[in-house]
Amino acid sequence: MEDRSSMGLNEHDTALESGVTGGPDGPDAGLPTPVDQPGPLGGDVTGGPDGQGAGELGSTRDPMPAGLPAGAFVAKFVIAVDGPAGSGKSSVSRAAARVLGFGYQDTGAAYRALAWHALQLGVDLDDPAAVLASWDQFDYEIGTDPDHYFVRVGGVDVTDAIRTPEVTAAVAHIAKLPDVRAKLVALFRQVMRKADGQGIITEGRDITTVVAPDAEVRILLTADESVRMARRSAEVTTQSAEETSAALARRDAADAKVVDFMNAADGVTTLDSTDLDFDQTVQAVVDLARSATN
């Protein structure tokens, strides 16, 4: 079964952003670590040179490797994960990366970090030219080791700051600008090129069709609307269930104006987690990765 990916922003596995939960200790509770599981090629997989995961940074400061065509990947194996709000893209992708010994890239963090950066500069978010100009001072870094995730702008750790309501409200102004999106797509590809482990899982909106259309595995992770709303409501303790459900419905409605995000593009595998728990969903992603190597 196949689907068409959607555009917009992805969720991150925090109380405000993740889609599925995995137990009382958080989204990733009870999952095996990379040392407990073989990699997709049958051997234990480590990432960076210290053997602690595929944690090399992606940064706007670093040059692109020479001699690579646009869209080419240095990473040996790329898994692209797309899906609607509340589908659990971030929490599932991060956990699957741990199992596989892969790096992990949260693309929505870059949109949020740029929004935070623009707010810090006092940029008029309704002025596209001003928003685009702020890119010249956008010094972005993200940790791709799933066990050591961080986001920095100009050396400042903004991992938590980019999850505030103020930044969340600003993100829509950033995401709708085609020129900004083009720069961010190039940045996402740069992070994938720099991955020095066996592979990387990159998740977010339009990843399977725009950012990484030649990824070895492309997945649209989805679930019935009622299930996504119930999962999000169970996690967001600062809002009522009605408020959380309304916010998710608004997000779906806004994204639907851009592209059909519930139906797969050619070559994209639909993973419907409506009747799966967290661990089963993670295992399904892992199984797709391993089957792609056979």
RAPE-V630696 format. One record per residue. SS is DSSP state (H for helix, E for strand, C for the rest). OMEGA is omega as a letter, one per 30 degrees, with the letter a starting at -180 (999 if undefined). D_FIRST is the distance of its C-alpha to the first C-alpha in whole Angstrom. Layout:
# RAPE-V630696
SS OMEGA D_FIRST
SS OMEGA D_FIRST
This chain:
# RAPE-V630696
C a 0
E a 4
E l 7
E a 11
C a 13
C l 16
C a 20
C a 23
C l 24
C l 22
C l 24
C a 26
C l 26
C a 30
C a 31
C a 30
C a 27
C a 25
C a 22
C l 22
C a 25
C a 26
C a 29
C a 33
C l 33
C a 30
C a 27
C a 27
C l 29
C a 29
C l 27
C l 28
C l 30
H a 29
H l 32
H a 31
C l 28
C l 28
C a 26
C l 22
C l 25
C l 27
C l 30
C a 31
C l 30
C a 32
C a 32
C a 35
C l 38
C l 40
C a 37
C l 36
C a 32
C a 31
C l 33
C a 34
C l 35
E a 33
E l 36
C a 37
C a 40
C l 39
C l 39
C l 36
C a 36
C l 38
C a 36
C l 33
C l 31
C l 29
C a 26
C a 27
C l 26
C l 29
C a 27
C a 26
C a 22
E l 20
E l 17
E a 16
E a 15
E l 15
C a 15
C l 17
C l 20
C a 21
C l 17
C a 19
H a 18
H a 22
H l 23
H a 20
H a 20
H l 24
H l 24
H l 21
H l 23
H a 26
H a 25
H a 24
C a 27
C l 26
E a 27
E l 25
E l 25
E a 25
C l 25
H l 26
H a 29
H l 30
H a 30
H a 32
H l 35
H l 35
H l 36
H a 38
H a 40
H l 40
H l 42
H l 44
H a 45
C a 46
C l 44
C a 43
C l 40
C l 40
C a 41
H a 39
H l 41
H l 43
H a 39
H l 38
H a 42
H l 41
H a 39
H l 42
H a 43
C a 40
C a 40
E l 37
E l 36
E l 33
C a 33
C l 30
C a 31
C l 29
C a 32
C a 34
C l 32
C l 35
E l 35
E l 38
E a 40
C a 43
C l 43
E l 43
E a 41
C a 38
C l 36
C a 37
H a 38
H l 35
H a 34
C l 37
H l 36
H l 38
H l 36
H l 33
H a 35
H a 35
H a 32
H l 31
H a 34
H a 33
H a 29
C a 30
C a 32
H a 30
H l 33
H l 32
H a 29
H l 29
H a 32
H l 29
H l 27
H l 29
H l 30
H l 27
H l 27
H l 30
H l 29
H l 27
H a 29
H a 32
C a 30
C l 32
C l 30
C l 27
C a 25
E l 24
E l 21
E a 21
E l 20
C l 20
C l 19
C a 18
H a 18
H a 15
H a 16
H a 20
H a 21
C a 19
C l 17
C l 18
C a 18
C l 17
E l 14
E a 12
E l 11
E a 10
E a 12
E l 12
C l 14
C a 16
H a 19
H l 21
H l 20
H l 20
H l 23
H l 25
H a 24
H a 26
H a 28
H a 29
H a 30
C a 31
C a 35
C l 37
C l 35
C l 35
H a 32
H l 32
H a 33
H l 30
H l 28
H l 29
H l 29
H l 25
H l 25
H l 27
H l 25
H a 22
H l 24
H a 25
H a 22
H l 20
C a 23
C a 22
C l 19
C a 16
C a 14
C l 12
E a 9
E l 8
E l 10
E l 10
E l 9
E a 8
E l 6
E l 6
E a 9
E a 10
C a 14
C a 15
C l 16
C l 17
C a 20
H a 21
H l 21
H l 18
H l 16
H a 18
H l 18
H l 14
H l 15
H a 18
H l 16
H l 13
H a 17
H l 18
H a 16
C a 16
C a 20
C 999 20
